[in-house]
Amino acid sequence: MMRIHMSMRTLVLAAIACTGLAVAPSGQSQPPWTLDVKPLTLAAQPGSGQPQLNVSTRGTMLSWVERTGETATLKWAERTATGWSAPRQAASGANWFVNWADVPSVVRLPDGSLAAHWLQKSGSGTYAYDVRLAFSGDDGRTWSKDVTPHSDGTQTEHGFGSLFAMPDRGVGLVWLDGRAMTPGHGEHGGGDMSLRFGAFGRDRAQKIEAAVDTRVCECCPTASAVTADGPIVAYRDRAPDNTRDIYVARLVNGKWTEGAPVHEDGWIFPACPVNGPALSARGRDVAIAWYTGANGAPRSFAAFSSDAGKTFGPPILLDGNGSLGRVGVALLPDGSAAASYIAVTPDKRAEFRVRRIERGGAASAPVTIAAIDAGRTSGYPRMALSGNELVFAWIEGTRPTQVRTAAAQVR
């Protein structure tokens, strides 16, 4: 499957072309926001990458991948009062599919147990790989035998997974599923990528495998969150005319609603931009962030919902000066949200930035977390909120890369 059809140079130049549009988001003023960002020491080895952040009742959890020769290892640590806990291993293998955008994860569930997912090769094709899942009920000391949530048995792409807790104390997962696609030139011959759902019960046995949307963008990361009304997932859809806007679906009474656009950006693009959405939920409040290249202008936006994602308010522009997207979002205690993205400066540098946005559309001036590489090497920077602390994770350098972290108290 051909993944990057718009070169990074093209994206950067397009983003720079937007620098003449420097205006406050949505035409609002920029209220002050003080964010004292302090680095956190993490015992990740040189060559580490693929960071992912999740939050549970115990606090913030970080997972990442380290590679030694042909072997990849999924590690995790949790935020404590004195820093990050010592890294622990969730899984390891020599036949993994390790990719800058399709990232594994380790999640702590509400009952204290752990779930982990990673990607494992299923054949010789470049994008022949499966989602693998394992569970731990003893705080990661031992893990179950790994399983796959998809039963099709095809040597096609299965990835871009998002794990979440189910209302019945089970585990849910959505992923992109290429079982209906056929190989061809550039590994993208035809057929449709689908978004599928798997549910595992309290005993961690799978009880559901079902389609959520049978035609979606081929390789954009998915996102999930759990509202007071149940799980919600966000993804990039693909219409027959190649309109690739961000959609959400909600699990209501055991069934997924039909996917609906967050906003009709109308971005028609002939191939996958590898740029997915981000979600955050608290009660029935939801915040979402996304990237679009509609009208030839690379931008990142965010929006709020007060009805568990059934409807969303108008989009709030995050980056009047152009963006590479790769967004993050976290609802803040006062009902506003922090939204992160990769910005491109006029001198062609890339920066991991965050700004506070309000439901009315006002946004603070951006805060730069770190300078990062403008290409794929920097992957997806991450952001999560636990209590009053925002935690950030990103990739520093190129050869070797290094996962770095920082935190800030929200006032």
Beta strands, then each sheet from edge to edge (+ up, - down):
strand 1: 38-40
strand 2: 49-56
strand 3: 59-68
strand 4: 71-80
strand 5: 83-84
strand 6: 88-93
strand 7: 105-108
strand 8: 114-121
strand 9: 129-136
strand 10: 158-165
strand 11: 171-177
strand 12: 193-200
strand 13: 206-216
strand 14: 223-227
strand 15: 230-236
strand 16: 246-252
strand 17: 255-256
strand 18: 260-261
strand 19: 278-282
strand 20: 285-292
strand 21: 299-305
strand 22: 316-317
strand 23: 323-331
strand 24: 337-344
strand 25: 350-357
strand 26: 367-372
strand 27: 382-386
strand 28: 389-396
strand 29: 402-409
sheet 1: 1+ 29- 28+ 27-
sheet 2: 2+ 3- 4+ 5-
sheet 3: 2+ 3- 4+ 6-
sheet 4: 7+ 8- 9+
sheet 5: 10+ 11- 12+ 13-
sheet 6: 14+ 15- 16+ 17-
sheet 7: 14+ 15- 16+ 18-
sheet 8: 19+ 20- 21+ 22-
sheet 9: 23+ 24- 25+ 26-
end
